Amino acid sequence: MKKLYCFDFDGTLTYKDTMFLYLKFYNSTKFNLQFIKHTPLFILLKLKLIDAEKVKKSFISSILKGESRSKIEKKSEQFFTRYYPEIFRENALDFIKNIDPLQTDCYIVSASLDVWVKPFAEKFGMNLLATQGEFKDDLFTGEFLGKNCNGGEKVKRIEEAISDKKYDKSIAFGDTSGDKEMLDWANEGQFKFFH
């Protein structure tokens, strides 16, 4: 019985969203300044008057643009060391511990940026499908490579990743409307399973 598990990351496996946590960890002074500057955009976002991807890109870019890949990766490793396992739901960690790696393929499917989720995916021995940061000459451009990995994009990424594989059962885990398509797509959709 070959199974496929697809896990959303923020809020599903963790207690909190990692974007703000990581960006503040990366540079708290810059974070505080940019947070104030972005407050009007966050309000428009709450009122659903602006595209979430635009706001997300603008905020991430305001802190990480122009930074080197090596510095971002080093900070991501430090972030992992600082916050693992503290930010994870205990029952999610127990569940992951008991997965049979021979019978199951596991993916973290996250709208968060690949750079800071990668150390966690590696720790769990999982494949990672996430929003990808764009680097040119080893510097972060502030742009994304392709689309924000959310909503229908999550399903698209999963289907691309498993195109040549066959599973007896697929189970998806999520906790927000951004996971709806993935939960509907899987044989079994688990909403707030670890909450």
MARLUMFI-459838 format. One line per 5 residues: number of its first residue (from 0); their letters; for each residue x, y negated, z negated of N, C-alpha, C, O. Coordinates in steps of 0.02 Angstrom, whole numbers, plus 50000, padded with zeros to 5 digits. Each point is the difference from the previous one (the first is absolute). Layout:
% residues N
NUM = a = X,Y,Z,X,Y,Z,X,Y,Z,X,Y,Z  ...
This chain:
% residues 195
0 = mkkly = 50043,50060,50000,49957,49940,50000,50045,49938,50000,50028,49982,49948  49978,49986,50109,50043,49941,50006,49958,49937,49989,49949,49989,50033  50072,49970,49919,49962,49940,49983,50037,49936,50016,50062,49998,50002  49899,49950,50011,50028,49933,50011,49972,49954,49946,49939,49995,49993  50105,49972,49970,49979,49951,49951,50021,49930,50024,50058,49990,50017
5 = cfdfd = 49896,49964,49983,50016,49930,50017,49981,49955,49941,49942,49995,49981  50108,49974,49991,49990,49958,49941,50008,49926,50016,50052,49980,50027  49898,49981,49957,50011,49928,49998,50047,49989,49940,50004,50042,49955  50032,49902,50045,50050,49989,49947,49974,49953,49945,49988,50021,49944  50004,49915,50075,49981,49949,49950,49930,50010,49972,49951,50002,50037
10 = gtlty = 50045,50006,49897,49934,50008,49968,49977,50072,49998,49962,50019,49955  50061,50022,50093,49980,50071,50001,50049,50040,49958,49980,50034,49953  50084,49961,50063,50052,50035,49960,50025,49955,49944,50022,50023,49948  49975,49911,50064,50026,49952,49951,49943,49964,49964,49943,50001,50023  50072,49967,49922,49950,49960,49964,49990,49932,50032,49947,49970,49994
15 = kdtmf = 50105,50006,50040,49996,49932,50027,50029,49996,50070,50035,50044,50023  49948,49900,50009,50025,49987,50067,50075,49985,49995,50021,49960,49958  50019,50071,50086,50072,49991,49994,50028,49940,50038,50057,49980,49988  49903,49991,50057,50026,49944,50039,50022,49941,49955,50057,49977,50004  49897,49999,49955,50017,49944,49956,50054,50019,49950,50045,49961,49986
20 = lylkf = 49951,50100,49989,50048,50025,49951,50071,50000,50031,50048,49978,49968  49957,50048,50093,50065,50004,50034,50027,49931,50017,50058,49985,49988  49899,49973,50040,50024,49933,50022,50022,49958,49941,50047,49961,50005  49918,50047,49939,50020,49964,49939,50066,50027,49973,50043,49963,49977  49965,50103,50027,50061,50033,49979,50058,49978,50044,50057,49991,49977
25 = ynstk = 49929,50000,50087,50052,49982,50049,50028,49931,49986,50061,49990,50000  49894,49961,49989,50023,49932,49986,49943,49962,49965,49956,49972,50032  50046,50029,49902,49944,49972,49961,49991,49925,50010,49943,49976,50000  50112,49988,50008,49995,49927,50009,49964,49984,50065,49952,49961,50002  50071,50071,50052,49969,49991,50066,49927,50024,49999,49956,49969,50029
30 = fnlqf = 50033,50087,49936,49933,50029,49996,49951,49950,49968,49946,49987,50027  50074,49985,49916,49955,49953,49964,49983,49939,50043,49943,49977,50001  50108,49997,50034,49990,49942,50043,49953,50017,50058,49952,49963,50014  50061,50092,50019,49960,50021,50058,49929,50021,49980,49953,49992,50038  50041,50035,49902,49933,50019,49976,49955,49939,49994,49942,50001,50020
35 = ikhtp = 50087,49946,49953,49962,49936,49993,49982,49974,50069,49944,49979,50012  50105,50021,50033,49989,49976,50069,49946,50040,50036,49963,49973,50040  50034,50092,49946,49953,50045,50035,49931,50004,49966,49955,50031,50027  50038,49938,49914,49936,50005,49964,49939,49982,50043,49950,50036,49998  50052,49909,50042,49941,49986,50043,49984,50058,50048,49942,50015,50013
40 = lfill = 50111,50017,50013,49989,50057,50046,49971,50060,49963,49957,50035,50027  50066,49976,49911,49973,50055,49960,49925,49989,49985,49961,50048,49999  50021,49889,49990,49929,49984,49988,49958,50014,50062,49947,50030,49996  50079,49948,50063,49965,50013,50063,49993,50075,50012,49950,50023,50028  50101,50014,49952,50000,50072,50008,49945,50032,49957,49964,50044,50022
45 = klkli = 50032,49933,49915,49948,50025,49954,49930,49987,50029,49954,50041,49992  50039,49902,50042,49935,49982,50029,49991,50032,50069,49949,49988,50034  50100,50052,49987,49999,50034,50065,49996,49951,50059,49966,50014,50050  50068,49930,49943,50000,49949,50053,50064,49999,50040,50009,49958,50045  50036,50089,49940,50064,50001,50035,50023,50073,50005,49983,50041,49958
50 = daekv = 50055,49974,50093,50025,50067,50012,50052,50020,49948,50049,49965,49990  49940,50092,49978,50044,50025,49947,50072,50010,50024,50048,49985,49965  49958,50041,50096,50067,50014,50026,50041,49936,50007,50060,50000,49986  49907,49945,50036,50034,49935,50007,50028,49976,49933,50057,49979,49996  49901,50024,49953,50020,49977,49933,50056,50043,49973,50049,49974,49972
55 = kksfi = 49944,50091,50036,50051,50047,49975,50067,49987,50034,50052,49996,49967  49946,49997,50099,50062,49988,50038,50032,49934,49980,50061,49997,49991  49898,49952,50001,50025,49934,49981,50034,50002,49932,50053,49970,49989  49915,50065,49963,50027,50002,49932,50064,50041,49997,50049,49979,49969  49951,50080,50062,50061,50042,50001,50057,49962,50034,50057,50000,49976
60 = ssilk = 49927,49969,50081,50049,49963,50039,50031,49942,49960,50060,49987,50004  49898,49979,49956,50023,49942,49962,50054,50019,49948,50037,49957,49977  49966,50107,50005,50049,50023,49951,50056,50041,50031,50058,49994,49979  49926,50047,50071,50051,50046,50026,50031,49981,50067,50051,50028,50020  49919,49924,50016,50026,49983,50066,50074,49978,49996,50019,49960,49958
65 = gesrs = 50021,50068,50088,50071,49981,50003,50044,50040,49953,50062,49993,50001  49907,50050,49958,50039,50041,49954,50028,50061,50038,49969,50023,50048  50088,50002,49931,50031,50056,50035,49966,50066,49980,49975,50007,49944  50026,50040,50103,49971,50066,49987,50033,50032,49939,49967,50030,49958  50100,49964,50038,50036,50033,49945,49979,49971,49932,49993,50036,49951
70 = kiekk = 49997,49898,50046,49979,49969,49937,49929,50022,49981,49985,50016,49943  49970,49985,50107,49931,50021,49988,49997,50073,49978,49963,50018,49954  50077,50025,50078,50001,50071,49981,50029,50010,49931,49977,50042,49962  50075,49919,50021,50030,50005,49934,49950,49979,49946,49993,50032,49948  49971,49913,50066,49949,49975,49953,49944,50051,49993,49972,50008,49945
75 = seqff = 50011,50026,50110,49947,50051,49999,50019,50059,49955,49959,50027,49965  50105,49992,50038,50025,50054,49957,49997,49978,49926,49981,50039,49956  50038,49898,50031,49998,49974,49931,49928,49996,49975,49986,50014,49942  49969,49967,50103,49929,49995,49985,49973,50069,49981,49962,50008,49952  50058,50042,50086,49980,50069,49986,50025,50021,49930,49961,50027,49960
80 = tryyp = 50103,49961,50027,50029,50019,49936,49964,49966,49941,49990,50029,49947  49992,49908,50065,49966,49961,49947,49928,50023,49988,49978,50003,49943  49986,50014,50110,49928,50012,49993,49976,50072,50005,49941,50014,49991  50106,50032,50023,49979,50071,50001,50017,50031,49933,50056,49992,49977  49899,50044,49989,49931,50016,50020,49947,49953,49972,49940,50012,50006
85 = eifre = 50083,49934,49962,49955,49955,49963,49936,49978,50036,49946,49999,49970  50059,49984,50095,49941,49974,50035,49954,50054,50028,49949,49985,50031  50069,50078,49959,49960,50055,50029,49949,50028,49953,50011,50005,49939  49932,50014,50089,49948,50033,49961,50026,50070,49981,50024,50037,50043  49971,49979,49893,50027,50064,49975,49970,50060,50037,50036,50046,50018
90 = naldf = 49898,49953,49992,49969,50058,50032,50019,50006,50074,49998,50054,50028  50021,49889,50003,50025,50003,50069,50068,50035,50000,50014,50041,50044  50028,49942,49908,50067,50031,49995,49994,50075,49986,50037,50040,50028  49916,49978,49928,49988,50071,49985,49978,50038,50062,50023,50055,50014  49932,49914,50023,49973,50030,50062,50057,50012,50050,50005,50054,50029
95 = iknid = 50036,49894,49981,50056,50004,50047,50050,50055,49980,50025,50037,50043  49987,49968,49892,50047,50051,49975,49978,50071,50018,50041,50044,50010  49893,49965,49993,49973,50067,50012,49985,50016,50073,49971,50053,50015  50049,49904,50030,49990,50013,50072,50051,50052,50023,50059,49995,49984  49917,50054,50053,50045,50051,50028,50028,49973,50066,49964,49995,50049
100 = plqtd = 50102,49987,49952,50029,49969,50060,50001,50047,50061,50005,49977,50057  49990,50088,49931,50001,50048,50056,49933,50004,50035,49995,50016,50059  49952,49969,49903,49932,50005,50028,49970,49933,50018,49946,49997,50030  50089,49949,49953,49970,49933,50007,50047,49948,50030,50058,49995,49980  49917,49968,50068,50036,49941,50025,49969,49939,49967,49939,49992,49999
105 = cyivs = 50104,49964,49973,49974,49941,49965,50025,49936,50031,50058,49993,50019  49896,49959,49987,50016,49934,50026,49975,49946,49952,49945,50005,49973  50097,49945,50016,49976,49939,49969,49982,49954,50058,50041,49988,50044  49897,49988,49956,49976,49957,50055,49982,49933,49969,49947,49992,49969  50098,49959,50041,49994,49938,49962,50003,49936,50042,50037,49996,50048
110 = asldv = 49922,49956,49931,50003,49934,50032,50060,49960,49974,50019,49949,50030  50010,50074,49915,50060,49966,49974,50058,50009,50049,49998,50043,50044  50053,49915,49948,50057,50003,50045,50043,50063,49986,50013,50017,49942  50007,50016,50111,50040,50061,49994,50061,49993,49955,50017,50047,49964  50015,49895,50038,50064,49992,49963,49994,50015,49926,50044,50033,49972
115 = wvkpf = 49903,49943,49996,49998,50012,49927,49961,50064,49981,50005,50022,49943  49957,50006,50103,49965,50063,49984,50045,50061,50011,49991,50052,49970  50058,49940,50076,50044,50055,50020,50032,50038,49941,49998,50061,50000  50033,49905,49951,50031,50038,49945,49950,50044,49962,50018,50054,49975  49919,49923,50020,49949,50039,49965,49981,50062,50041,49992,50055,49973
120 = aekfg = 50000,49935,50093,49983,50055,50045,50055,50053,49998,49987,50060,49999  50076,49917,50000,50057,50046,49997,50000,50039,49934,50015,50059,49998  49969,49907,49948,49997,50032,49934,49949,50057,50000,50012,50053,49972  49931,49935,50061,49946,50050,50002,50011,50052,50056,49962,50049,50005  50089,49940,50037,50011,50045,50056,49945,49996,50052,49982,50049,50032
125 = mnlla = 49991,49890,49976,49944,49989,50048,50023,49960,50061,50047,49961,49997  49917,50049,50057,50010,49959,50060,49967,49932,49987,49952,49995,49961  50073,49953,50072,49972,49933,49989,49974,49969,50065,50036,49995,50049  49901,49984,49949,49971,49960,50054,49979,49934,49967,49955,49999,49958  50077,49947,50062,49987,49936,49966,50007,49943,50049,50024,50008,50056
130 = tqgef = 49956,49932,49922,50012,49940,50040,50076,49992,50006,50036,50005,49950  49988,49984,50110,50073,49996,50009,50024,49928,50009,49972,49961,50039  50080,50022,49923,50031,49934,50008,50044,50000,50061,50032,50050,50017  49971,49893,50017,50042,49995,50060,50068,49969,49982,50003,49948,49967  50050,50084,50056,50068,49975,49988,50034,49986,50067,49996,50041,50046
135 = kddlf = 50038,49902,49959,50041,49985,50059,50069,49981,49974,50007,49959,49955  50044,50072,50075,50069,49990,49976,50005,50012,49925,50036,49966,49964  49925,50084,50014,50000,50020,49929,49969,49949,49953,50007,50006,49939  49959,49944,50088,49965,49951,49957,49925,50006,50010,49975,50011,50056  49988,49983,49889,49927,50005,50003,49971,49938,50035,50013,49944,49979
140 = tgefl = 49947,50068,50073,49974,49943,50040,49938,49968,49968,49980,49945,50019  49991,50090,49932,49937,49975,49971,49940,50027,50037,49942,49987,49981  50071,50052,50072,49945,50029,50040,49993,50075,49984,50044,50030,49969  49900,49999,50054,49990,50072,49994,50014,50033,50067,49988,49970,50053  50037,50090,49945,50007,50041,50061,49934,50037,50008,49984,50044,49960
145 = gkncn = 49978,49938,50090,49934,50030,50007,49951,49970,49950,50012,49946,49973  49934,50089,50015,49945,49974,49959,50009,50014,49926,50039,50044,49980  49923,49918,49980,49994,50013,49929,49968,50069,49993,49949,50014,50031  50081,50030,49928,49976,50069,49994,49940,50003,49952,50007,50020,49942  49935,49961,50083,49940,49996,49960,49939,50018,50042,50003,49994,50062
150 = ggekv = 49943,50028,49907,49939,50015,50036,50012,50053,50054,50029,50052,49987  49947,49934,50073,50006,50047,50056,50071,50015,50020,50015,50053,50027  50030,49900,49958,50072,50009,50016,50028,50059,49961,50045,50035,50025  49929,49977,49915,50024,50057,49959,49987,50065,50037,50044,50044,50004  49896,49963,50023,49981,50061,50036,50043,50008,50063,50024,50055,50015
155 = kriee = 49987,49890,50020,50041,50000,50061,50071,50026,49985,50027,50042,50036  50002,49932,49910,50068,50020,49980,50003,50074,49981,50047,50036,50018  49902,49986,49945,49999,50071,49979,49996,50045,50062,50037,50048,50007  49917,49935,50039,49990,50041,50059,50064,50004,50043,50016,50052,50028  50019,49891,49976,50064,49999,50037,50052,50045,49966,50036,50037,50033
160 = aisdk = 49965,49960,49901,50051,50037,49961,49988,50076,50002,50047,50039,49998  49889,49981,50006,49985,50072,49996,49977,50030,50066,49974,50055,50002  50036,49909,50053,49972,50019,50065,50015,50072,50021,49960,50032,50034  50098,49994,49946,50018,50068,50021,49991,50052,49945,50024,50056,50005  49942,49924,49941,49991,50046,49943,49927,50020,49992,49955,49964,50019
165 = kydks = 50035,50094,49951,49932,50025,49986,49992,50011,49925,50045,50028,49967  49898,49950,50006,49987,50008,49929,49932,50034,49989,49953,49989,50039  50043,50052,49909,49936,50031,49983,49955,49950,49964,49939,50004,50004  50093,49948,49962,49961,49951,49963,50039,49936,49991,50060,50001,49985  49906,49943,50023,50032,49934,49986,49961,49966,49944,49939,49997,50000
170 = iafgd = 50099,49976,49952,49970,49965,49943,50032,49931,49994,50062,49994,49998  49897,49955,50000,50025,49931,49994,49979,49971,49933,49946,50014,49974  50098,49944,49998,49988,49969,49935,50006,49924,50009,50050,49975,50027  49899,49988,49952,50002,49928,50006,49960,49966,49945,49966,50033,49960  50037,49900,50039,49963,49965,49947,49968,49933,50022,49969,49966,49959
175 = tsgdk = 50039,50016,50105,49970,49937,50023,49968,50009,50069,50005,50053,50031  49962,49893,49992,49969,50002,50067,50051,50009,50055,49983,50024,50054  50080,49957,49933,50054,50010,50049,50017,50073,50012,50035,50017,50048  49939,50027,49908,50012,50072,50007,49940,50037,50029,50003,50060,50012  49942,49903,49999,49936,50032,50021,50008,50044,50062,49978,50058,50000
180 = emldw = 50054,49916,50052,50008,50039,50062,50040,50063,49989,49984,50053,50027  50068,49942,49932,50042,50058,49985,49960,50052,49960,50005,50060,50013  49955,49917,49939,49959,50045,49960,49947,50034,50043,49985,50060,49991  49986,49902,50055,49949,50028,50046,50031,50050,50049,49969,50050,50018  50092,49936,50002,50035,50041,50050,50018,50069,49972,49995,50050,50036
185 = anegq = 50027,49953,49903,50023,50063,49969,49941,50048,49989,49942,49978,49997  50073,50087,49998,49948,50049,49984,49969,49984,49933,49940,50011,49988  50102,49962,49968,49977,49984,49932,50029,49931,49981,50061,49991,49999  49896,49962,49986,50023,49933,49979,49989,49992,49925,49944,50005,49976  50110,49982,49989,49995,49992,49927,50009,49926,49982,50054,49972,50009
190 = fkffh = 49892,49997,49967,50001,49929,49982,50012,49992,49925,49963,50027,49959  50089,49935,50025,50019,49988,49929,50007,50065,49960,49981,50004,49942  50047,50046,50090,50008,50067,49971,50042,49999,49936,49986,50038,49954  50066,49920,50044,50046,50000,49943,49982,49947,49948,50036,49992,49950  49909,49971,50061,49983,49945,49954,49972,50027,49934,49983,49961,49956
